[in-house]
Amino acid sequence: MDIVDNDIRPWDAKDIKEQFGDSLTLLPSNDNIKELQTILRDKNTTRSDFKFYADRLIRLVIEESLNKLPFTDCEVVTPTGAIYKGLKYGAGNCGVSIVRSGEAMEQVCVNFQEI
């Protein structure tokens, strides 16, 4: 099965998981993502809107990938002096740009590195 479909029909998540294995994570199918996909596929979408909404969708993909990174427990002191038990990344993260494919994700990745 090809991942690109000219008819833009929805793929069955089970079929996709069978083809790509357990290492594949699918974003949840919800109205927000469906709206973003609709705007991106609309031939009347302006270039600036396309970039804006593509960045939003890319941000969701990157946020989901960050959930796969290891976290460790930590404690911080809040401005009121209270102790908050939270999490921090257990190790650094790394993004590699794939020429002609991954460049669209570069700026969003850079934005996450600055956080």
N, CA, C and O atoms as CSV, one atom per row, in Angstrom:
chain,resi,resn,atom,element,x,y,z
A,1,MET,N,N,0.856,-1.176,0.000
A,1,MET,CA,C,0.000,0.000,0.000
A,1,MET,C,C,0.893,1.228,0.000
A,1,MET,O,O,1.847,1.304,0.775
A,2,ASP,N,N,0.595,2.176,-0.854
A,2,ASP,CA,C,1.325,3.439,-0.880
A,2,ASP,C,C,0.763,4.358,0.189
A,2,ASP,O,O,-0.443,4.368,0.439
A,3,ILE,N,N,1.641,5.130,0.820
A,3,ILE,CA,C,1.187,6.075,1.850
A,3,ILE,C,C,0.542,7.298,1.217
A,3,ILE,O,O,-0.256,7.979,1.862
A,4,VAL,N,N,0.880,7.588,-0.048
A,4,VAL,CA,C,0.281,8.718,-0.751
A,4,VAL,C,C,-0.858,8.185,-1.609
A,4,VAL,O,O,-0.688,7.220,-2.353
A,5,ASP,N,N,-1.998,8.810,-1.500
A,5,ASP,CA,C,-3.176,8.360,-2.234
A,5,ASP,C,C,-3.762,9.555,-2.964
A,5,ASP,O,O,-4.130,10.546,-2.333
A,6,ASN,N,N,-3.852,9.478,-4.268
A,6,ASN,CA,C,-4.373,10.603,-5.044
A,6,ASN,C,C,-5.827,10.908,-4.734
A,6,ASN,O,O,-6.279,12.035,-4.936
A,7,ASP,N,N,-6.564,9.922,-4.246
A,7,ASP,CA,C,-7.967,10.156,-3.897
A,7,ASP,C,C,-8.112,10.763,-2.512
A,7,ASP,O,O,-9.216,11.135,-2.114
A,8,ILE,N,N,-7.016,10.870,-1.773
A,8,ILE,CA,C,-7.000,11.419,-0.414
A,8,ILE,C,C,-8.087,10.772,0.436
A,8,ILE,O,O,-8.872,11.453,1.096
A,9,ARG,N,N,-8.112,9.459,0.405
A,9,ARG,CA,C,-9.070,8.749,1.247
A,9,ARG,C,C,-8.435,8.496,2.605
A,9,ARG,O,O,-7.217,8.354,2.703
A,10,PRO,N,N,-9.246,8.439,3.648
A,10,PRO,CA,C,-8.665,8.186,4.966
A,10,PRO,C,C,-8.140,6.756,5.049
A,10,PRO,O,O,-8.780,5.824,4.562
A,11,TRP,N,N,-6.998,6.592,5.653
A,11,TRP,CA,C,-6.412,5.272,5.835
A,11,TRP,C,C,-6.953,4.664,7.106
A,11,TRP,O,O,-7.256,5.373,8.066
A,12,ASP,N,N,-7.073,3.365,7.113
A,12,ASP,CA,C,-7.461,2.631,8.307
A,12,ASP,C,C,-6.228,2.559,9.212
A,12,ASP,O,O,-5.175,2.079,8.795
A,13,ALA,N,N,-6.364,3.034,10.441
A,13,ALA,CA,C,-5.226,3.071,11.366
A,13,ALA,C,C,-4.635,1.682,11.570
A,13,ALA,O,O,-3.421,1.543,11.715
A,14,LYS,N,N,-5.468,0.665,11.581
A,14,LYS,CA,C,-4.983,-0.709,11.763
A,14,LYS,C,C,-4.080,-1.117,10.603
A,14,LYS,O,O,-3.025,-1.714,10.818
A,15,ASP,N,N,-4.489,-0.797,9.371
A,15,ASP,CA,C,-3.673,-1.127,8.199
A,15,ASP,C,C,-2.328,-0.412,8.243
A,15,ASP,O,O,-1.295,-0.994,7.912
A,16,ILE,N,N,-2.349,0.846,8.651
A,16,ILE,CA,C,-1.110,1.621,8.725
A,16,ILE,C,C,-0.177,1.020,9.775
A,16,ILE,O,O,1.018,0.860,9.528
A,17,LYS,N,N,-0.721,0.686,10.944
A,17,LYS,CA,C,0.091,0.095,12.011
A,17,LYS,C,C,0.703,-1.228,11.557
A,17,LYS,O,O,1.856,-1.522,11.874
A,18,GLU,N,N,-0.074,-2.035,10.808
A,18,GLU,CA,C,0.449,-3.308,10.314
A,18,GLU,C,C,1.611,-3.081,9.361
A,18,GLU,O,O,2.594,-3.822,9.398
A,19,GLN,N,N,1.512,-2.071,8.512
A,19,GLN,CA,C,2.562,-1.822,7.534
A,19,GLN,C,C,3.817,-1.244,8.176
A,19,GLN,O,O,4.929,-1.636,7.820
A,20,PHE,N,N,3.654,-0.317,9.116
A,20,PHE,CA,C,4.799,0.404,9.655
A,20,PHE,C,C,5.240,-0.065,11.033
A,20,PHE,O,O,6.316,0.325,11.485
A,21,GLY,N,N,4.462,-0.874,11.708
A,21,GLY,CA,C,4.866,-1.427,12.997
A,21,GLY,C,C,4.527,-0.534,14.175
A,21,GLY,O,O,3.933,0.535,14.031
A,22,ASP,N,N,4.927,-1.013,15.349
A,22,ASP,CA,C,4.588,-0.328,16.600
A,22,ASP,C,C,5.363,0.961,16.821
A,22,ASP,O,O,4.997,1.763,17.680
A,23,SER,N,N,6.430,1.173,16.055
A,23,SER,CA,C,7.203,2.400,16.240
A,23,SER,C,C,6.489,3.619,15.662
A,23,SER,O,O,6.886,4.754,15.923
A,24,LEU,N,N,5.443,3.390,14.882
A,24,LEU,CA,C,4.679,4.490,14.290
A,24,LEU,C,C,3.640,4.990,15.285
A,24,LEU,O,O,2.893,4.201,15.864
A,25,THR,N,N,3.598,6.293,15.478
A,25,THR,CA,C,2.581,6.909,16.321
A,25,THR,C,C,1.707,7.786,15.442
A,25,THR,O,O,2.211,8.640,14.713
A,26,LEU,N,N,0.405,7.580,15.509
A,26,LEU,CA,C,-0.538,8.385,14.741
A,26,LEU,C,C,-1.117,9.470,15.635
A,26,LEU,O,O,-1.460,9.216,16.790
A,27,LEU,N,N,-1.224,10.668,15.101
A,27,LEU,CA,C,-1.926,11.717,15.840
A,27,LEU,C,C,-3.386,11.315,15.950
A,27,LEU,O,O,-3.917,10.658,15.054
A,28,PRO,N,N,-4.038,11.699,17.030
A,28,PRO,CA,C,-5.451,11.351,17.160
A,28,PRO,C,C,-6.272,12.024,16.068
A,28,PRO,O,O,-5.970,13.140,15.645
A,29,SER,N,N,-7.293,11.343,15.627
A,29,SER,CA,C,-8.186,11.922,14.628
A,29,SER,C,C,-9.217,12.765,15.371
A,29,SER,O,O,-10.086,12.230,16.060
A,30,ASN,N,N,-9.116,14.082,15.229
A,30,ASN,CA,C,-10.074,14.956,15.898
A,30,ASN,C,C,-10.433,16.116,14.971
A,30,ASN,O,O,-9.832,16.280,13.909
A,31,ASP,N,N,-11.404,16.908,15.376
A,31,ASP,CA,C,-11.888,17.998,14.523
A,31,ASP,C,C,-10.814,19.047,14.247
A,31,ASP,O,O,-10.771,19.606,13.152
A,32,ASN,N,N,-9.952,19.321,15.214
A,32,ASN,CA,C,-8.896,20.309,15.022
A,32,ASN,C,C,-7.956,19.884,13.894
A,32,ASN,O,O,-7.660,20.674,12.998
A,33,ILE,N,N,-7.495,18.650,13.939
A,33,ILE,CA,C,-6.582,18.159,12.903
A,33,ILE,C,C,-7.294,18.068,11.560
A,33,ILE,O,O,-6.711,18.388,10.524
A,34,LYS,N,N,-8.538,17.637,11.572
A,34,LYS,CA,C,-9.306,17.548,10.321
A,34,LYS,C,C,-9.452,18.937,9.686
A,34,LYS,O,O,-9.352,19.075,8.466
A,35,GLU,N,N,-9.689,19.967,10.513
A,35,GLU,CA,C,-9.796,21.326,9.977
A,35,GLU,C,C,-8.468,21.772,9.366
A,35,GLU,O,O,-8.448,22.352,8.281
A,36,LEU,N,N,-7.365,21.505,10.058
A,36,LEU,CA,C,-6.050,21.875,9.523
A,36,LEU,C,C,-5.800,21.191,8.182
A,36,LEU,O,O,-5.321,21.822,7.239
A,37,GLN,N,N,-6.121,19.906,8.097
A,37,GLN,CA,C,-5.939,19.172,6.845
A,37,GLN,C,C,-6.836,19.729,5.742
A,37,GLN,O,O,-6.432,19.784,4.581
A,38,THR,N,N,-8.041,20.138,6.098
A,38,THR,CA,C,-8.968,20.701,5.111
A,38,THR,C,C,-8.422,22.004,4.546
A,38,THR,O,O,-8.434,22.215,3.334
A,39,ILE,N,N,-7.943,22.874,5.424
A,39,ILE,CA,C,-7.381,24.157,4.979
A,39,ILE,C,C,-6.171,23.920,4.082
A,39,ILE,O,O,-6.021,24.580,3.054
A,40,LEU,N,N,-5.311,22.984,4.464
A,40,LEU,CA,C,-4.098,22.717,3.686
A,40,LEU,C,C,-4.412,22.141,2.309
A,40,LEU,O,O,-3.646,22.346,1.367
A,41,ARG,N,N,-5.515,21.432,2.180
A,41,ARG,CA,C,-5.865,20.808,0.897
A,41,ARG,C,C,-6.745,21.691,0.018
A,41,ARG,O,O,-6.970,21.368,-1.149
A,42,ASP,N,N,-7.240,22.791,0.556
A,42,ASP,CA,C,-8.135,23.681,-0.190
A,42,ASP,C,C,-7.339,24.477,-1.222
A,42,ASP,O,O,-6.384,25.170,-0.871
A,43,LYS,N,N,-7.727,24.381,-2.482
A,43,LYS,CA,C,-6.993,25.092,-3.537
A,43,LYS,C,C,-7.088,26.604,-3.386
A,43,LYS,O,O,-6.288,27.324,-3.982
A,44,ASN,N,N,-8.043,27.106,-2.606
A,44,ASN,CA,C,-8.212,28.547,-2.411
A,44,ASN,C,C,-7.422,29.090,-1.219
A,44,ASN,O,O,-7.459,30.290,-0.950
A,45,THR,N,N,-6.717,28.225,-0.511
A,45,THR,CA,C,-5.922,28.670,0.631
A,45,THR,C,C,-4.746,29.509,0.138
A,45,THR,O,O,-4.016,29.104,-0.766
A,46,THR,N,N,-4.575,30.678,0.743
A,46,THR,CA,C,-3.463,31.552,0.346
A,46,THR,C,C,-2.140,30.954,0.815
A,46,THR,O,O,-2.103,30.091,1.692
A,47,ARG,N,N,-1.075,31.426,0.221
A,47,ARG,CA,C,0.264,30.946,0.583
A,47,ARG,C,C,0.562,31.201,2.059
A,47,ARG,O,O,1.086,30.327,2.749
A,48,SER,N,N,0.229,32.393,2.540
A,48,SER,CA,C,0.520,32.712,3.946
A,48,SER,C,C,-0.330,31.863,4.895
A,48,SER,O,O,0.160,31.417,5.933
A,49,ASP,N,N,-1.602,31.637,4.545
A,49,ASP,CA,C,-2.441,30.768,5.374
A,49,ASP,C,C,-1.920,29.332,5.349
A,49,ASP,O,O,-1.907,28.656,6.378
A,50,PHE,N,N,-1.491,28.870,4.175
A,50,PHE,CA,C,-0.957,27.514,4.075
A,50,PHE,C,C,0.237,27.348,5.009
A,50,PHE,O,O,0.327,26.359,5.736
A,51,LYS,N,N,1.147,28.311,4.989
A,51,LYS,CA,C,2.325,28.229,5.852
A,51,LYS,C,C,1.921,28.251,7.323
A,51,LYS,O,O,2.448,27.477,8.122
A,52,PHE,N,N,0.990,29.133,7.685
A,52,PHE,CA,C,0.544,29.242,9.072
A,52,PHE,C,C,-0.056,27.925,9.563
A,52,PHE,O,O,0.309,27.436,10.632
A,53,TYR,N,N,-0.978,27.353,8.784
A,53,TYR,CA,C,-1.663,26.132,9.210
A,53,TYR,C,C,-0.762,24.903,9.101
A,53,TYR,O,O,-0.902,23.966,9.887
A,54,ALA,N,N,0.158,24.896,8.137
A,54,ALA,CA,C,1.130,23.799,8.059
A,54,ALA,C,C,2.022,23.817,9.296
A,54,ALA,O,O,2.323,22.765,9.859
A,55,ASP,N,N,2.444,25.001,9.719
A,55,ASP,CA,C,3.258,25.115,10.930
A,55,ASP,C,C,2.493,24.627,12.156
A,55,ASP,O,O,3.072,23.990,13.036
A,56,ARG,N,N,1.201,24.922,12.218
A,56,ARG,CA,C,0.391,24.436,13.346
A,56,ARG,C,C,0.358,22.913,13.368
A,56,ARG,O,O,0.518,22.302,14.424
A,57,LEU,N,N,0.151,22.299,12.204
A,57,LEU,CA,C,0.095,20.841,12.134
A,57,LEU,C,C,1.468,20.232,12.443
A,57,LEU,O,O,1.562,19.227,13.148
A,58,ILE,N,N,2.510,20.838,11.920
A,58,ILE,CA,C,3.870,20.365,12.198
A,58,ILE,C,C,4.162,20.452,13.693
A,58,ILE,O,O,4.783,19.554,14.262
A,59,ARG,N,N,3.716,21.533,14.327
A,59,ARG,CA,C,3.931,21.690,15.769
A,59,ARG,C,C,3.272,20.544,16.546
A,59,ARG,O,O,3.849,20.036,17.507
A,60,LEU,N,N,2.073,20.139,16.135
A,60,LEU,CA,C,1.399,19.015,16.794
A,60,LEU,C,C,2.199,17.724,16.628
A,60,LEU,O,O,2.311,16.930,17.562
A,61,VAL,N,N,2.755,17.520,15.432
A,61,VAL,CA,C,3.564,16.320,15.176
A,61,VAL,C,C,4.808,16.331,16.066
A,61,VAL,O,O,5.147,15.316,16.675
A,62,ILE,N,N,5.480,17.468,16.141
A,62,ILE,CA,C,6.698,17.552,16.952
A,62,ILE,C,C,6.372,17.405,18.436
A,62,ILE,O,O,7.111,16.745,19.166
A,63,GLU,N,N,5.278,18.011,18.890
A,63,GLU,CA,C,4.893,17.867,20.295
A,63,GLU,C,C,4.639,16.406,20.636
A,63,GLU,O,O,5.028,15.939,21.706
A,64,GLU,N,N,3.989,15.684,19.732
A,64,GLU,CA,C,3.738,14.261,19.977
A,64,GLU,C,C,5.054,13.488,20.024
A,64,GLU,O,O,5.205,12.572,20.833
A,65,SER,N,N,6.001,13.847,19.168
A,65,SER,CA,C,7.291,13.148,19.186
A,65,SER,C,C,8.053,13.443,20.479
A,65,SER,O,O,8.763,12.575,20.989
A,66,LEU,N,N,7.914,14.650,21.009
A,66,LEU,CA,C,8.578,14.989,22.271
A,66,LEU,C,C,8.033,14.160,23.429
A,66,LEU,O,O,8.742,13.920,24.407
A,67,ASN,N,N,6.782,13.722,23.326
A,67,ASN,CA,C,6.204,12.859,24.359
A,67,ASN,C,C,6.904,11.511,24.433
A,67,ASN,O,O,6.790,10.812,25.440
A,68,LYS,N,N,7.627,11.135,23.381
A,68,LYS,CA,C,8.322,9.844,23.339
A,68,LYS,C,C,9.704,9.905,23.997
A,68,LYS,O,O,10.325,8.866,24.219
A,69,LEU,N,N,10.184,11.097,24.307
A,69,LEU,CA,C,11.504,11.241,24.924
A,69,LEU,C,C,11.451,10.825,26.394
A,69,LEU,O,O,10.390,10.876,27.015
A,70,PRO,N,N,12.595,10.412,26.952
A,70,PRO,CA,C,12.618,10.029,28.366
A,70,PRO,C,C,12.558,11.261,29.278
A,70,PRO,O,O,13.173,12.291,28.999
A,71,PHE,N,N,11.814,11.129,30.356
A,71,PHE,CA,C,11.691,12.186,31.356
A,71,PHE,C,C,12.175,11.660,32.699
A,71,PHE,O,O,12.102,10.461,32.968
A,72,THR,N,N,12.670,12.561,33.538
A,72,THR,CA,C,13.045,12.203,34.905
A,72,THR,C,C,12.299,13.127,35.862
A,72,THR,O,O,11.909,14.240,35.508
A,73,ASP,N,N,12.114,12.634,37.077
A,73,ASP,CA,C,11.457,13.440,38.106
A,73,ASP,C,C,12.372,14.581,38.531
A,73,ASP,O,O,13.596,14.452,38.527
A,74,CYS,N,N,11.758,15.693,38.894
A,74,CYS,CA,C,12.531,16.819,39.427
A,74,CYS,C,C,11.630,17.641,40.346
A,74,CYS,O,O,10.405,17.522,40.313
A,75,GLU,N,N,12.255,18.464,41.152
A,75,GLU,CA,C,11.528,19.386,42.019
A,75,GLU,C,C,12.020,20.793,41.745
A,75,GLU,O,O,13.215,21.019,41.550
A,76,VAL,N,N,11.092,21.735,41.732
A,76,VAL,CA,C,11.448,23.141,41.575
A,76,VAL,C,C,10.745,23.936,42.665
A,76,VAL,O,O,9.734,23.508,43.221
A,77,VAL,N,N,11.302,25.093,42.951
A,77,VAL,CA,C,10.693,25.997,43.924
A,77,VAL,C,C,9.901,27.037,43.138
A,77,VAL,O,O,10.441,27.688,42.244
A,78,THR,N,N,8.625,27.191,43.473
A,78,THR,CA,C,7.767,28.155,42.790
A,78,THR,C,C,8.037,29.559,43.328
A,78,THR,O,O,8.688,29.701,44.363
A,79,PRO,N,N,7.554,30.592,42.653
A,79,PRO,CA,C,7.741,31.966,43.147
A,79,PRO,C,C,7.170,32.199,44.546
A,79,PRO,O,O,7.582,33.132,45.236
A,80,THR,N,N,6.223,31.354,44.970
A,80,THR,CA,C,5.654,31.504,46.315
A,80,THR,C,C,6.424,30.704,47.355
A,80,THR,O,O,6.066,30.709,48.533
A,81,GLY,N,N,7.493,30.007,46.923
A,81,GLY,CA,C,8.307,29.226,47.844
A,81,GLY,C,C,7.867,27.780,47.991
A,81,GLY,O,O,8.516,27.012,48.702
A,82,ALA,N,N,6.794,27.394,47.346
A,82,ALA,CA,C,6.316,26.011,47.421
A,82,ALA,C,C,7.194,25.108,46.551
A,82,ALA,O,O,7.823,25.560,45.595
A,83,ILE,N,N,7.219,23.835,46.905
A,83,ILE,CA,C,7.947,22.843,46.115
A,83,ILE,C,C,6.965,22.206,45.132
A,83,ILE,O,O,5.888,21.750,45.516
A,84,TYR,N,N,7.355,22.185,43.865
A,84,TYR,CA,C,6.542,21.534,42.831
A,84,TYR,C,C,7.305,20.326,42.315
A,84,TYR,O,O,8.451,20.443,41.882
A,85,LYS,N,N,6.662,19.162,42.364
A,85,LYS,CA,C,7.264,17.940,41.837
A,85,LYS,C,C,6.826,17.792,40.385
A,85,LYS,O,O,5.643,17.615,40.093
A,86,GLY,N,N,7.795,17.866,39.485
A,86,GLY,CA,C,7.478,17.810,38.062
A,86,GLY,C,C,8.403,16.878,37.309
A,86,GLY,O,O,8.949,15.929,37.871
A,87,LEU,N,N,8.571,17.163,36.034
A,87,LEU,CA,C,9.404,16.355,35.146
A,87,LEU,C,C,10.321,17.247,34.331
A,87,LEU,O,O,10.024,18.418,34.093
A,88,LYS,N,N,11.440,16.678,33.907
A,88,LYS,CA,C,12.317,17.355,32.952
A,88,LYS,C,C,12.836,16.292,31.991
A,88,LYS,O,O,12.824,15.100,32.298
A,89,TYR,N,N,13.288,16.740,30.831
A,89,TYR,CA,C,13.827,15.799,29.860
A,89,TYR,C,C,14.996,15.052,30.474
A,89,TYR,O,O,15.867,15.657,31.099
A,90,GLY,N,N,15.016,13.739,30.298
A,90,GLY,CA,C,16.094,12.918,30.826
A,90,GLY,C,C,17.351,13.021,29.988
A,90,GLY,O,O,18.452,12.788,30.487
A,91,ALA,N,N,17.200,13.363,28.734
A,91,ALA,CA,C,18.337,13.506,27.819
A,91,ALA,C,C,17.969,14.574,26.808
A,91,ALA,O,O,16.800,14.938,26.674
A,92,GLY,N,N,18.950,15.067,26.110
A,92,GLY,CA,C,18.680,16.086,25.098
A,92,GLY,C,C,17.914,15.518,23.914
A,92,GLY,O,O,17.736,14.306,23.797
A,93,ASN,N,N,17.470,16.393,23.054
A,93,ASN,CA,C,16.803,15.943,21.836
A,93,ASN,C,C,17.598,16.445,20.640
A,93,ASN,O,O,18.423,17.352,20.757
A,94,CYS,N,N,17.339,15.849,19.511
A,94,CYS,CA,C,18.093,16.187,18.311
A,94,CYS,C,C,17.158,16.132,17.117
A,94,CYS,O,O,16.385,15.186,16.970
A,95,GLY,N,N,17.226,17.137,16.272
A,95,GLY,CA,C,16.446,17.141,15.036
A,95,GLY,C,C,17.386,17.186,13.850
A,95,GLY,O,O,18.346,17.957,13.846
A,96,VAL,N,N,17.123,16.377,12.855
A,96,VAL,CA,C,17.954,16.331,11.657
A,96,VAL,C,C,17.088,16.717,10.471
A,96,VAL,O,O,16.060,16.091,10.213
A,97,SER,N,N,17.501,17.742,9.755
A,97,SER,CA,C,16.756,18.190,8.586
A,97,SER,C,C,17.014,17.250,7.416
A,97,SER,O,O,18.159,16.915,7.115
A,98,ILE,N,N,15.947,16.834,6.769
A,98,ILE,CA,C,16.047,16.002,5.576
A,98,ILE,C,C,15.797,16.919,4.387
A,98,ILE,O,O,14.706,17.470,4.241
A,99,VAL,N,N,16.797,17.081,3.548
A,99,VAL,CA,C,16.710,18.012,2.427
A,99,VAL,C,C,15.515,17.653,1.551
A,99,VAL,O,O,15.282,16.487,1.234
A,100,ARG,N,N,14.762,18.686,1.168
A,100,ARG,CA,C,13.585,18.594,0.312
A,100,ARG,C,C,12.389,17.935,0.993
A,100,ARG,O,O,11.327,17.817,0.380
A,101,SER,N,N,12.535,17.509,2.231
A,101,SER,CA,C,11.412,16.894,2.923
A,101,SER,C,C,11.191,17.524,4.285
A,101,SER,O,O,10.068,17.888,4.635
A,102,GLY,N,N,12.255,17.650,5.048
A,102,GLY,CA,C,12.122,18.089,6.421
A,102,GLY,C,C,12.288,19.566,6.650
A,102,GLY,O,O,12.163,20.036,7.781
A,103,GLU,N,N,12.570,20.316,5.587
A,103,GLU,CA,C,12.818,21.739,5.769
A,103,GLU,C,C,11.612,22.470,6.346
A,103,GLU,O,O,11.769,23.473,7.043
A,104,ALA,N,N,10.421,21.979,6.063
A,104,ALA,CA,C,9.219,22.623,6.589
A,104,ALA,C,C,9.178,22.552,8.109
A,104,ALA,O,O,8.546,23.391,8.749
A,105,MET,N,N,9.843,21.564,8.693
A,105,MET,CA,C,9.831,21.393,10.142
A,105,MET,C,C,10.952,22.154,10.837
A,105,MET,O,O,10.942,22.277,12.062
A,106,GLU,N,N,11.904,22.659,10.090
A,106,GLU,CA,C,13.084,23.273,10.695
A,106,GLU,C,C,12.749,24.399,11.660
A,106,GLU,O,O,13.214,24.379,12.799
A,107,GLN,N,N,11.958,25.376,11.243
A,107,GLN,CA,C,11.682,26.532,12.094
A,107,GLN,C,C,10.926,26.126,13.345
A,107,GLN,O,O,11.193,26.650,14.427
A,108,VAL,N,N,9.984,25.198,13.213
A,108,VAL,CA,C,9.245,24.748,14.392
A,108,VAL,C,C,10.197,24.051,15.360
A,108,VAL,O,O,10.099,24.254,16.570
A,109,CYS,N,N,11.114,23.233,14.847
A,109,CYS,CA,C,12.111,22.573,15.708
A,109,CYS,C,C,12.984,23.599,16.414
A,109,CYS,O,O,13.262,23.470,17.606
A,110,VAL,N,N,13.413,24.610,15.684
A,110,VAL,CA,C,14.237,25.668,16.281
A,110,VAL,C,C,13.459,26.352,17.399
A,110,VAL,O,O,14.023,26.637,18.456
A,111,ASN,N,N,12.182,26.618,17.183
A,111,ASN,CA,C,11.361,27.257,18.211
A,111,ASN,C,C,11.293,26.401,19.470
A,111,ASN,O,O,11.322,26.936,20.578
A,112,PHE,N,N,11.203,25.082,19.318
A,112,PHE,CA,C,11.169,24.201,20.483
A,112,PHE,C,C,12.507,24.199,21.208
A,112,PHE,O,O,12.538,24.092,22.434
A,113,GLN,N,N,13.607,24.313,20.481
A,113,GLN,CA,C,14.925,24.327,21.112
A,113,GLN,C,C,15.100,25.556,21.990
A,113,GLN,O,O,15.849,25.520,22.966
A,114,GLU,N,N,14.415,26.644,21.649
A,114,GLU,CA,C,14.555,27.889,22.403
A,114,GLU,C,C,13.763,27.877,23.696
A,114,GLU,O,O,13.961,28.741,24.550
A,115,ILE,N,N,12.871,26.910,23.853
A,115,ILE,CA,C,12.027,26.844,25.053
A,115,ILE,C,C,12.817,26.292,26.213
A,115,ILE,O,O,12.284,26.157,27.315
